[in-house]
């Protein structure tokens, strides 16, 4: 399917889920597609580089918006009680900033407004990330409403992975034209390694998904 | 009234409305109070300096969060070159940054979470700014819901000026202990002048409010 009158903004982090969403959006007939990344002080800036490569491979536009606000808020934990690596009252690392996806999506909506796009696509998933309440569909429904009212502009937040397990996400990606090659470029590892370290929680979760789907991970080969 | 167990984050731009809100919050018994500004690339950085002076005068904390995202997205006349009076395709002033208050409030909520505060106070007002849909109470109610769900944290967005005219806001400020002195430090002018240029729409609106309330503007004197 090829269209050029259903513009969409796809939040692209350079990871497996957002890359799958990018190809899902292409397959679903959205276009032109504007991939959007955020420079929020992530530990591994290589994510942004991989995202740029993935967007290029997909034939999508790509922009990066600066969002140092999160790091500034996270650092504010250092001026209050608590040390780096400390755990706050909710059992989360003290550098954790709640509502990260609310900020990403609101900024993405403003970007979409400027482009005349009415669709945001994001890899939020409540199946594997139940500890992150800003990934839940109920949260995104409320945010959609706030954005619609606050911008007087119709925005839909589409989340194709919301109710999929990691295995199902791998199966979805496997069936999307071009997506498998792009997955080879994705970065998941908390240590910023490609191929992943194989030991961190993100690597383990990713490996589990591919194993359950019965496909070898295309990224588990020498870095491209 | 003096309390130290009702912490609140007050969005403080250095203007008349947010300064009135700061003193409203003190008078309403909130405390400690954390005034919060955003460095979003505003044309007049003197706003941040005035806000710092006002917070100090009020005995409140003050922090500034970087938010260059808006400037990166936007083509607003207020945050870049352009004609302040121009109208964009949606019939809104070109100074309108879609979702600006959504971003400010979401970031402020994350900051409040870090501080253990459950109250945000903002000068949003739908009486005089009906062209700005992110100032409306209905929008803020939806955002409150998105934040509560997305952070799993109770947040209320308090907007004391929401249904006041400019005249009523001046009258409110006049009755708040200490507020009048602080108003002398505020900056409203689109040209960044203190005292204001007296000609821009913001100066004219401000002057109208003071005239209708029958009080001389304390800022209409040599800059402090």
Interface residues (C-beta under 8 A of the other chain):
Chain A: X65 X66 X67 X68 X69 X70 X72 X73 X74 X76 X77 X80 X90 X97 X98 X99 X100 X101 X102 X103 X106 X107 X109 X110 X111 X113 X114 X133 X134 X136 X138 X139 X142 X143 X145 X146 X147 X149 X150 X151 X152 X153
Chain B: X63 X65 X66 X67 X68 X69 X70 X72 X73 X74 X75 X90 X97 X98 X99 X100 X101 X102 X103 X106 X107 X109 X110 X111 X113 X114 X115 X133 X134 X136 X138 X139 X142 X143 X145 X146 X147 X149 X150 X151 X152 X153
